[in-house]
């Protein structure tokens, strides 16, 4: 079985599993305890924060460890209402954001706040000019993801931040970097964002642990209250095994990045070539293999539902997805990302996502693309299509 659903989750590096086991079974102290096991756990947290902050180029004191990307996004977005005193606030985001971002803004709308959902071009991403045009005097937060989780489109975060800083905007900037950290070179200081979020299981770390880079100088009130852990920014006993595993995973991901990026790009190139050979009348490539994130590829097959294609591929030995796994249990047949782009109706229900990881090999790419091509051709012929 060739696993190409790595945008949903990745297998943990074996070294990560060993680190997690160590802090679950041997060095299992509570970081808040005063005995040696507790002190050791606290020192581990500090060490992990330094490792992660060095890779992301941010102050380790700005790191808040969370249960994952969803909590991090909720904390970044919903806490904006605690900082601003205005009764009604305005927010700017993109119509193709992750569901954990969009649901936050829907909740803010239900509280009486206003939200502008910017258009999304799946080839170029969000236009910084659209962001500036949407600004209002009471705009409190701009939230734009770095890499689209379904299409791999890279948004020009640097351009957007630069345009905002040159304007009269005084609010906050949040970037969901969940699909970027561990694959792209994410430099928080260079990006200039106030808030950045990520999740460990997207880069071969444990599930259930993530991070929020909070550069608001402690202005945020905690989303989760209790014992006052993490300088009272996120209460609850820290997940030392998960955090240690995340630090190990991020270190290894960046070490393997150059080598694995070549394999990821090869997959993108092979899929682009395959789509061209089958023909645009049947298959549309929705990812820009030259300008987009190399690890995420999406294509749409005319007249064939993605679930049919997904199960046919799985039967033939290749695992892909029909979109984001984070909202797969909802009744919506078409994701908000696909709804946000200008895709012909005949293709909207036939979108699949093919995503690689640091563990994907060139041999797997060769085999998988051959299977994907033959499966698509067989289904097109079965359902009455014509191969060009």
N, C-alpha and C positions, 0 to 999 in steps of 0.2 A: 504494500500500500504506500503510495506517495502522497504525503500530507502537504497540501498547498492552501491551507486555510490559516496561515500564520498571522493574519491581521486580526483574527478572532482571539487566538491565543497561541503561545509557543510552548514547546517542550522545554522543561528546565534543563540547563546544562548539568551534567552529572556532578560537577564540582559544586554547583549551587545546592543540589539536593544534599550533599554531604555537609555543607555549611549549615543548612537549615536543621538537619538532624543533630548536629553538634550543639546548637543552641536550644534545641527542644529537649535533648536527653542528657547532656552533660553540663553545659553552662546555662542552666535554665533559670537563673535568678531574676527577681523582679527589680528593674532599674531604680525603683523608689526605696528599696530595702537598704538598710545601713550595714548589713553584714557583708562579708567578702564576695559572696555570689552576686549580691545586688550591686555592689560597687563595680565589679567586673562587667556586669551587664550594662551599667551606665557608661563605662569606658568604651564598651563595644559600640554603643549608640553614637558616641562622639566621634569615634574612629570612622564609622560608616558615613556619618554626616560630612566629614572632611573629604572622604573618598568621592562621594557623589557630588559635593559642591565643587570640587576641583575639576571634575569632568564637565560639569555644566557651567563652570566659571561664574559661580555666585557665592555669596557669603553663607557659610554653613549655618549661621544663626537665622538665616531666612528660610531654612528648610522646615517644613512641617510634614511629618509622616502620617499617612492616612491609610484607609482600608482599600484604596484603589482610585482609579481615574474618576469614577462617578462621584465619590465623596469629595475628591479634590475640586472638581468642577462646581459642585454644589456650594462648597465653602467659598470658592473664589467669587462666584456670581451673587449668591444670596446675601452674603455679608456686606455687599456694597450698600445695602439699605441701612446698615448700622452706622456707616461712616458719614453718609450724607444726611443733612438735616431737612432737606426739602421734602415737602409732603408728597409731591409727585415727581418721580425721576424718569429720565429717558435713557434707554439702552440701545446699543447697536450691535447686531450680530449678523450672521449669514444664514440664509435659508437652508444651507446644506451642512450645518453643524451636526455633531454627534447628538444623539437623543438626550444624553445627560445634560447637555447644554441647553437644547431647545426646550426641554421640560421645565428647566429652571426659569427661563424667560416667560413661558406660558403661566407659570405660577406667579411671577412678578406682575404680569398683566392682570391676573385675577385679583391682585392686591391694589389695582388702580394705577399702576405704572404703565408707561408707554414703551413699546419696543419696535424698532425698525429692523426688518429682515432684508438684508441686502441681496441682490441677485448674485448668482454664482455661475461663472463660466468654467466648465470642466476642463478646458484646455489651459486657461490662464489664471483661474482662481478669482479672488475678490479684487476689484479695482480700488486702489487707494483713493481715487477721485470720488468714487461712490461713497466711501466712508466719510470724507470731508463734507460732501454735499448733504449728508444725513445728520450732521451735527446740529444740536440745539443748545441753547443756553443752559438747560438743565440735564444735559447728557452726563451720566455718571460713570458709565463703563462701556468700553468697546471690547467685544470678545470675538476673536477670529482664530480658528484652528490653524496649525502649521501645515499638517498633511491631512487631506481628506481621507477618512477611514474606509471609504468604499471605492474611491476612484484613484487615489494616490496623487491627486493634484496638490502641488505645493503652492500655498498662498504666499504672496510677497510680503511677509510680516515686516521685514526691514523697511520696505517702502512705506507701508501703512503707518508704522511707528514714527518714521521720519516726518511724514506728512502731518501727523497729529501733533508732534512736538513743535513743528513750525507754525501751527495754527494757534488759535486762542484756547484750544481745548485744555482743560485742567483736570479732567477726570482720570480714571484708571484704565489700563490696557491689560487684558487677559488673553493668554494664548494657550489653547489646549494642544500640548505637544505629545500626546499619547502615542501617536503613530510615527513620531519623529525621533524621540529619545532612544538611543541605542542603535540607530541606523544612520541618521544625519548628524552633522556636527552642530549640536545645539549649544550656543553660547549666549547665556542669559544676559550677561553684561552688554554684549554687542547688540543683541536684539533690542534692548531697552524697554522691555515689557515690565509691568509691575507685578504680574501674577502669571505663573506658568505651572502647568499640571502634567503629570505622567503616571504610568502604571507599570509595575514590574513585570507582569506576565506577558507583556507585549515584546519584551526583549530577553526571554529565556529565564526570567526570575519567577518567584512564587506568585500564586494568585492571592488576592486579598491584601495586597500592600501597594501603596502608591505614594506620591509626594506632591506637595504644593510648595512652590517657591513664592514666598510672600515678602515683597520688598516695600510694603506699606508702612514700615517702621512701627509695627505693633498696633496699628489703628484698628485692625479687625477684631471684632468680638468673636469668641469661639462658637462654632456651630454645634459642637458637642461639649457639654460642660460636665464637671464632676470633680475629680481629684486634682485638677490643675496641672497635669503633666504637659510636657513640651512648652514650658513657660506660659502655661494657661492658654495656649492656642488650640490645643486639641486634647481633651481629657481622655482618660482610659489608659490602662497599662500598655506600654509600648510593645509592639509585636517585634521583639528582638530577633527571633529566627527569620521572620519575613524581611525585616530591614537589612539584616546581615546578608541574606540571600539576594536581595535587590542590589546591594553594593557589589557583591561578587559578580552578579549577572551583568551589571552595567560595565564593570571593568573588563570582563571578558568580551562583551559585545563590541566595545570600542577597539579592543585588541584585534578582533577578527574582522573588523569593519571593511578594511580595504580588500581583503581576499573575498569575503562573501558578497561585497558590492559588485564585483565582477560577475559572479554567478547570477545575481539578481538582475543585472543589466542584460545578461545573456538571455535570461528567461523573457524579459520584456521585448527584446529584439526578435526572438523566435516567435513569440505570440503575434507581434506586429506583422511579421512576414507571413505567418499562417493566415491571419485575417485577410491580408491582401490577396493571397492565393485563392482562398475560398470565394472572396468577392464581397464588395461593399453592399451588394443587394441582399446579402444574407447575414453578414457579420459586420458589426461596427465596433472598432476599438475605441474605448472611452478613456483610455489612459495615454498620456503623452510619454512614450518610453524615453524620449530625449530630455524633456524638461521636468517630468514628474518624478515622484519617489519610485525608485526602481523595484522596491519590494512589493508594491501593490499594483495589480493590473486588473482592469475590468473590461469585459466585452459583452455585447448584446447580440443575441441571435434572433433574427426576425421570425415571428410566428411560433416560437417554441418557448414554453414557460420554463423559467429558471429551475423550478423544482424537478421538472422532467430531465433536464440536462444534468442537474446535480446528481440525481440518483443513477442516471445512466453512467456518468463518469465514475461514481463510487463503485458501481458494479464492475467497471473495467479497471479499477485499481487506482483511481486518482480522487483525492478528497479536495473539494473546493467549497465555496459558499455562494449563497444567492444574495448576499449583502451583509450588513452588520449583524453579528450574533447578539448584540445587546438589545435588539427589539424584535427578535425572531418569534417570540411568543405572542406578539400582538396580531390583530386580525387584518392589519393593513397589508394588502398584497404588494404594494409598491412603496419602497422606503421614501423618506422625506428627501434624501439626496437625489434619487432618480426623479422625483417630482419637481425638484428645483432646477433641473437642467433641461435644455431644449432637445429632447429626444423624441423621435417620431413614435407615434402610438404603437405601431406594430412591433417595436423593439423593447418597449418599457417593461414587459413582463418576462423578458428573456435575458436579463442581466445576471452575469455571474462574476464573482471576484476570485482572482487567482493570486495568492500572496505567498511569497517566499520568506525564508528566515536565514539566520547564520548557519543553520544545519543543512540547508538545501544544497545538493551537489549538482555538478554539471551533468552527470549521468542521469540523475533524476529528472532534470530539465528536459533532456533529449527524449527520454521515455514518456514523460508526462505530456509534452507538446504533441507527440505522435498520437497518443491516445485521445487527447482533446480534439485534435483535427479529425481523426477518423470517426469519433463519436458524433461530432457536430455534423459531419457529412452524412452519416447514416441517418441521423434524426431528420435532417433536411429532406433527404430522399423519402423517408418514411411518411413525413407529413406533407409531401407533395411539392417541395421546393425544387429549385433548379440550381445546380452548381455551375458557376460561370467557368 
